[in-house]
Amino acid sequence: MRNLFLKTSLLVVLFAFLSATTNSPHVTSTFKVWGNCGTCKKTIEGSLKVKGVEKADWNVKTKMIAVTYDSTKISLDQIQKHIAAVGYDTDKYKGDDKAYSKLNACCQYERK
């Protein structure tokens, strides 16, 4: 009887855990952001120090960013707009021209 109780309890806990993790609003997305160097990395990642973004990591070599965020507080579209606002092109948005012109010379990549 005790074994059955323990097995049932474990199943209930496991089910609750799986239910909580599958409906989680925490999402990780990756997409391309054009840039060149460590200064770009600092600016791109710095643009995402906003409510809802938990982690942002831009890779200088691959030009890909991985962003973990709370989808109930910020959307992927808003995230890409934050990056574009500081002058960097993403897959979806062209960086703000005025902000781009103020980037360091090493950060001004060839735009599409």
N, C-alpha and C positions, 0 to 999 in steps of 0.2 A: 504493500500500500504506500509506504514512504517513497519507494522508487518511482512509482507512478506519479505521485505528487511532485517530486523533483523534476521528472521529465516534463510534466505538464507546465510547471513553473518556468523551466528553461525555454520551452517553446513559446510561451506567452511573452517572455522578455525578448527573445529573438524576433518575434513578429513585430513587437512594438518598436524595436530598434530599426528594423528594415522599413517599416512604415514611415518612421520619422526621417530616415535618410533619403528615401525615394521622393518624398514631397518637399525636400529642402529647397529653400529659395536661393541657396548659395550655388552659384554657377561659375565655372571656369571656361572662358572663351579665348581663342587665339585668332589673331588676324595680323595682316601685314601693316607696318608703319615704316615709311621711308625715313632715313636718317643715315648718319655716317659714323658717329664716334661716341666716346664716353660722355661728352657734354650733351649730345642728343639724348642719350640714355637718361641722364639726370633730368633733363627738361621734360621728356616724354613721361617718364614715371612720376615726376613731380606734378604734372598736370592732372594726375589721377588721385591726388591726395584729397579726395572729396568724400562726402558721406555716401556710404554704400559700397565703396571700393575697398576691399580687404587687402589685396595684393596685386602688384603690377610688376612684371619683369620683362623688359625689352631686351632682345638679343641683338647685339651690334652686327654680328656676322650674318644671321639669317633674316634680319629685319622683321622678325615675328615677335609679337607681344602676347604674353599669357596674362590674362586679367581674371582674378577671382573677385566676385562681387555678389551683393545681396540683390537679387532681381526684384524684390519688393520696394527697394529704395532707389535704384538707378537701373536704366536700361543699357543694353549694348550700344544702341544708337546714341544715347547721351554720352557714353564713355568715348566713343569715336569723335563726337563733337568737341569734347574737352581737349583731346589731342590736336584736332584741327585748329582749335582756337589759339594754340601756342605756335602754330606755323608748320605742322607736320602733316603730310598727306597720309591717309589711311586707304584701305580698300574702297571705302564708301564715300569719304569726304576729302576734298582738297583743302590743304592747310590755308589758313587766313594769310592773304598776300602781305598785309602790313606786318604781321608777326613774323612771317618768313623772311622778309627783308631785314629784320632786326636780328636774325640769328647770326651767330659767329660765322665767319667765312668757311670754316671747316665743317659747319653744320649745313651749309646750303648745298644740298644734293641736286642732281639733275632732275628737274620735275617732268612729269609726263605731259 
